[in-house]
Amino acid sequence: MSDTKLPPALTAPRTRALALCGALVTALFGVAAFVPLPYTLTFPGVTADTLGSYQDRPVLTITGAPVRSTQGQLRMVTISATNPGERTSLWRSLEAWFDEDEAIRPTDTVYPQGNPAKAEEVNAQQMVESQDAATTAALSYLQLSPAQVKVKVDLGDIGGPSAGQMLALGIIDKLAGDGKGGDLTGGLTIAGTGTIDDQGVVGAVGGVPLKTQAAARDGATVFLLPKDECTDAKVNTPAGLRLVPVGTLAESVSALEALRTGGAVPTC
């Protein structure tokens, strides 16, 4: 048997205490890394072409005025989230922090009061209001009467207010295009986000860095967004995706015209 002895410093009471504390801290961190936290993971969701179909049903059905055939796409974008019962651990949160395709948000900001049914109800109501505002803004821009022209929107179970801008642009493109026989899109795949009100003002929505990922994934080369969200949008912007900030529906139409004609296009 070896008679080698440890140095006195390693056997002193203070050293043993520090070693024990270090072991406890390591154990606590190991446990904390897997303890569920009140956060929800969010990631790029589905996109839908407002000029086309979603889940085999046309997104826009317009009656009371001639509807034109269109080229190109105007895609609204969404964010998906884990279920409220799926609590996220510290370790998983750290992984999401370094992944450009994921983000973490407090669960109660995604699911009010931790109630997914309530969240769905709120999102559904916001979508209805967004559709109505988009229709009013688009018809007002075209100087058409809402009493004559009717617009039905079908986006399945997609909720929330952020499709407003792209719905309004879809209505304008289907009814009038660029006003010269061409398309608003110029044949491109345009994506975007932003609320809209009856006056055509485009508002912020949040989650833009994830939405740009969804847009690029589904073929968009241009992304229309509210002016106030330029800073967020420039975080991990996908290669080849052009950010175009706007503040109103009229500015959106003008920006698309500039893209088609080679004019000055707003940029973040």
C-alpha positions in Angstrom: 0.0 0.0 0.0 1.3 3.5 -0.9 2.2 5.7 2.0 1.9 8.9 -0.1 0.1 11.6 1.8 -1.9 14.6 0.4 -0.5 18.0 1.0 -1.8 19.7 4.1 -3.6 22.4 2.1 -5.9 19.7 0.5 -6.9 18.3 3.8 -7.4 21.5 5.7 -11.0 22.1 7.0 -11.3 25.3 4.9 -10.3 23.5 1.7 -12.7 20.7 2.4 -15.5 23.2 3.0 -14.8 25.0 -0.3 -14.7 21.7 -2.2 -18.1 20.7 -0.6 -19.6 24.1 -1.6 -18.3 23.7 -5.1 -19.9 20.3 -5.4 -23.2 21.6 -4.1 -23.2 24.6 -6.5 -22.4 22.2 -9.4 -25.2 19.9 -8.4 -27.7 22.8 -8.0 -26.8 24.2 -11.4 -27.2 20.8 -12.9 -30.7 20.5 -11.4 -31.6 24.1 -12.4 -30.6 23.4 -16.0 -33.5 21.0 -16.3 -36.1 22.6 -14.0 -39.1 23.9 -16.0 -39.3 27.7 -16.3 -42.3 30.0 -17.2 -41.1 30.6 -20.7 -42.3 29.5 -24.1 -40.3 28.7 -27.2 -41.3 30.5 -30.4 -40.0 29.8 -33.9 -40.8 30.6 -37.5 -44.4 29.6 -38.4 -46.3 29.1 -41.6 -46.7 31.7 -44.4 -49.7 32.1 -46.7 -50.0 33.8 -50.0 -52.9 36.3 -49.8 -53.2 36.1 -53.6 -53.5 32.4 -53.6 -54.9 29.6 -51.4 -54.3 28.3 -47.9 -55.3 24.8 -46.9 -56.8 24.4 -50.4 -59.2 27.4 -49.9 -58.7 30.8 -51.5 -57.5 33.4 -49.0 -59.4 36.2 -50.6 -62.8 35.9 -52.3 -64.0 39.2 -53.7 -67.5 39.9 -55.1 -69.1 43.1 -56.5 -66.2 44.1 -58.7 -64.0 42.4 -61.5 -61.1 40.4 -60.1 -57.9 40.1 -62.1 -55.5 37.2 -62.4 -52.2 37.9 -60.6 -48.5 36.9 -60.8 -46.1 36.8 -57.9 -47.0 36.3 -54.3 -47.9 38.5 -51.2 -47.2 36.2 -48.2 -48.3 36.9 -44.7 -46.1 35.3 -42.1 -46.7 33.8 -38.6 -44.8 32.7 -35.5 -45.4 29.3 -33.9 -45.0 28.5 -30.2 -44.8 25.4 -28.0 -47.9 24.5 -26.0 -48.3 26.3 -22.7 -47.9 23.0 -20.8 -44.5 22.5 -22.2 -42.3 24.3 -19.7 -38.9 25.2 -21.0 -35.8 24.4 -19.0 -32.8 26.7 -18.4 -30.7 24.5 -20.6 -33.3 24.6 -23.4 -33.6 28.3 -23.1 -29.9 28.8 -23.5 -30.0 26.7 -26.6 -32.8 28.8 -28.0 -30.8 32.0 -27.1 -28.1 31.0 -29.6 -30.4 29.7 -32.3 -31.5 32.3 -34.8 -34.5 30.1 -35.6 -35.9 30.2 -32.1 -36.7 32.7 -29.4 -37.9 32.5 -25.8 -40.8 34.6 -24.4 -42.6 34.7 -21.0 -45.4 32.2 -21.3 -48.0 34.7 -20.1 -47.2 37.0 -23.0 -48.0 34.2 -25.5 -50.8 32.5 -23.5 -52.7 35.1 -21.3 -53.1 33.6 -17.8 -51.6 30.4 -19.1 -54.9 29.7 -20.9 -54.5 28.5 -24.5 -58.3 28.6 -25.1 -58.3 32.3 -24.1 -55.3 33.0 -26.3 -57.1 31.4 -29.3 -60.2 33.4 -28.6 -58.2 36.6 -28.5 -56.3 35.8 -31.6 -59.4 34.9 -33.5 -61.1 38.2 -32.6 -57.9 40.1 -33.6 -57.9 38.4 -37.0 -61.5 39.4 -37.6 -60.8 43.0 -36.7 -57.6 42.8 -38.9 -59.6 41.5 -41.9 -62.2 44.2 -41.5 -59.6 47.0 -41.2 -57.6 45.6 -44.2 -60.8 45.6 -46.4 -61.7 49.1 -45.4 -58.2 50.4 -45.9 -57.8 48.7 -49.3 -61.2 49.8 -50.7 -60.7 53.3 -49.4 -57.3 53.5 -51.2 -59.0 52.3 -54.4 -61.9 54.7 -53.8 -64.4 51.8 -53.9 -67.6 51.4 -51.9 -67.6 48.8 -49.1 -71.4 48.6 -49.7 -70.7 47.3 -53.3 -67.5 45.3 -53.0 -67.5 42.4 -50.5 -64.3 40.7 -49.3 -64.2 37.3 -47.6 -60.9 36.2 -45.9 -60.1 32.6 -45.1 -56.9 31.8 -43.3 -58.1 28.7 -41.5 -57.1 28.8 -37.9 -54.4 31.5 -38.2 -55.2 34.3 -35.7 -53.8 37.6 -34.6 -53.7 41.0 -36.2 -50.3 40.9 -38.0 -51.6 39.9 -41.5 -53.4 43.2 -42.0 -50.9 44.9 -44.3 -50.5 41.9 -46.6 -54.3 41.3 -46.8 -54.8 44.9 -47.8 -52.1 44.6 -50.5 -53.7 41.4 -51.7 -57.1 43.1 -52.1 -55.5 46.0 -54.0 -53.6 43.7 -56.3 -56.6 41.5 -57.1 -58.8 44.5 -57.9 -56.4 47.0 -59.5 -52.9 45.7 -59.6 -50.4 48.5 -60.2 -53.1 50.5 -62.0 -51.4 50.0 -65.3 -52.3 46.5 -66.1 -49.4 45.0 -64.1 -49.1 43.3 -60.7 -48.1 45.0 -57.5 -45.5 42.3 -57.0 -43.8 42.6 -60.3 -43.9 38.8 -60.3 -41.7 38.6 -57.1 -42.5 36.7 -53.9 -43.0 39.5 -51.4 -43.6 38.7 -47.7 -44.4 41.1 -44.9 -46.0 41.8 -41.6 -47.8 44.6 -39.8 -51.2 45.5 -38.4 -53.3 48.0 -40.3 -56.1 50.3 -39.3 -59.1 51.7 -41.2 -57.0 54.7 -42.2 -54.2 52.4 -43.7 -51.7 53.0 -40.9 -49.3 50.1 -40.6 -48.4 49.2 -37.0 -45.8 47.1 -35.2 -46.4 43.5 -34.4 -43.3 42.0 -32.8 -41.4 38.8 -33.5 -40.0 40.1 -36.8 -36.6 38.3 -36.6 -38.5 34.9 -36.7 -40.9 36.1 -39.4 -38.0 37.1 -41.7 -36.7 33.5 -41.3 -40.1 32.1 -42.3 -40.3 34.5 -45.2 -36.9 33.5 -46.6 -37.6 29.8 -46.1 -40.7 30.1 -48.3 -39.0 31.9 -51.1 -39.5 35.6 -50.4 -36.8 38.1 -51.5 -38.5 41.2 -50.1 -40.0 41.8 -46.7 -42.3 44.7 -45.9 -42.4 45.7 -42.3 -43.4 48.5 -39.9 -40.9 51.3 -39.8 -40.5 51.0 -36.0 -39.3 47.4 -36.3 -36.2 48.0 -38.4 -33.8 47.5 -35.6 -35.3 44.1 -34.6 -35.6 43.0 -38.3 -31.8 43.5 -38.8 -31.1 40.8 -36.2 -30.0 37.7 -38.2 -31.6 38.9 -41.4 -31.5 36.0 -43.9 -29.2 36.4 -46.8 -30.9 37.6 -49.9 -34.0 39.1 -48.1 -34.5 42.8 -48.7 -36.0 44.7 -45.8 -38.5 47.5 -46.8 -39.9 49.6 -44.0 -43.3 51.4 -44.4 -45.7 53.4 -42.3 -48.9 53.3 -44.3 -50.6 51.3 -47.0 -49.9 54.0 -49.5 -46.2 53.8 -48.7 -46.3 50.0 -49.2 -47.8 50.4 -52.6 -45.2 53.1 -53.5 -42.4 50.9 -52.3 -43.6 48.0 -54.5 -43.8 50.4 -57.4 -40.2 51.5 -56.8 -39.1 47.9 -56.7 -40.7 47.3 -60.1 -39.4 50.4 -61.8 -36.0 50.7 -60.2 -36.8 53.7 -58.1 -35.6 54.6 -54.6 -36.8 51.9 -52.2 -36.9 52.5 -48.4 -34.4 50.5 -46.4 -33.7 49.7 -42.8 
